[in-house]
Amino acid sequence: MKAENRNALDRFGDRLIEELGFDIAVAVQQAMVEELGGLRITVPDMRQLFREKRNRRISNEFNGANLSELAQRFGLSKIHIRRIVNNGQ
């Protein structure tokens, strides 16, 4: 394991212990290893999570007649809304 990944995992473990307590932190880490151990995963940053959530909302709310309203409400161009809607289908 790369040193930077090991350091990130150590910081994550320390934060779990600090915020949740030792027993719960160990249980969370054990569940993660049991369910995800050996997988290569990428954890999105908060900006990406927000963008994905926003895009799901736009796709769910789009009704074919509200393109301009969605563009204005979300501060995006009509082209961008259309791209989001088309990629969500």
C-alpha positions in Angstrom: 0.0 0.0 0.0 1.3 3.5 -0.9 2.4 5.6 2.1 0.0 8.4 1.2 -3.0 5.9 1.2 -1.8 4.4 4.5 -1.6 7.8 6.0 -5.0 8.7 4.8 -6.4 5.5 6.3 -4.7 6.2 9.6 -6.1 9.7 9.7 -9.6 8.3 8.9 -9.3 5.7 11.7 -8.1 8.4 14.2 -11.1 10.6 13.2 -13.5 7.7 13.6 -12.2 7.0 17.1 -12.4 10.6 18.0 -15.9 11.2 16.7 -17.5 7.8 17.4 -15.5 6.2 20.1 -13.1 3.2 19.9 -15.6 0.3 19.7 -17.8 1.9 17.0 -14.7 3.0 15.0 -13.3 -0.6 15.1 -16.7 -2.0 14.0 -16.9 0.5 11.1 -13.4 -0.3 10.0 -14.0 -4.1 10.2 -17.2 -3.8 8.2 -15.4 -1.8 5.5 -12.7 -4.4 5.3 -15.1 -7.2 5.2 -17.3 -5.6 2.5 -14.7 -3.6 0.5 -11.4 -5.3 1.2 -9.4 -5.9 -1.9 -11.4 -3.5 -4.1 -10.0 -0.4 -5.7 -12.4 2.3 -5.0 -12.4 6.1 -5.5 -14.0 8.2 -2.9 -15.5 11.3 -4.5 -14.9 14.8 -3.0 -17.8 16.9 -1.7 -18.0 18.9 -4.9 -18.5 15.8 -7.0 -21.1 14.5 -4.6 -23.0 17.8 -4.7 -22.8 17.8 -8.5 -24.2 14.3 -8.7 -27.0 15.0 -6.3 -27.8 18.3 -8.2 -27.9 16.4 -11.5 -30.2 13.7 -10.2 -32.6 16.4 -9.0 -32.5 18.1 -12.4 -33.2 14.8 -14.2 -36.0 13.9 -11.8 -37.6 17.4 -12.0 -37.3 17.8 -15.8 -40.7 17.4 -17.5 -39.9 18.5 -21.0 -41.5 21.9 -20.6 -39.4 23.4 -17.8 -35.9 23.6 -19.3 -35.7 27.4 -18.8 -37.0 27.3 -15.3 -34.5 24.6 -14.3 -31.6 26.5 -15.9 -32.5 29.7 -14.0 -33.1 27.9 -10.7 -29.8 26.0 -10.8 -27.8 28.7 -12.4 -26.9 26.7 -15.5 -27.4 27.2 -19.2 -30.2 25.5 -21.1 -27.6 23.5 -23.0 -26.1 22.2 -19.7 -29.5 21.2 -18.4 -30.2 19.4 -21.6 -26.8 17.6 -21.4 -27.6 16.5 -17.8 -31.1 15.3 -18.7 -29.8 13.3 -21.7 -26.9 11.7 -19.7 -29.3 10.7 -16.9 -31.5 8.7 -19.2 
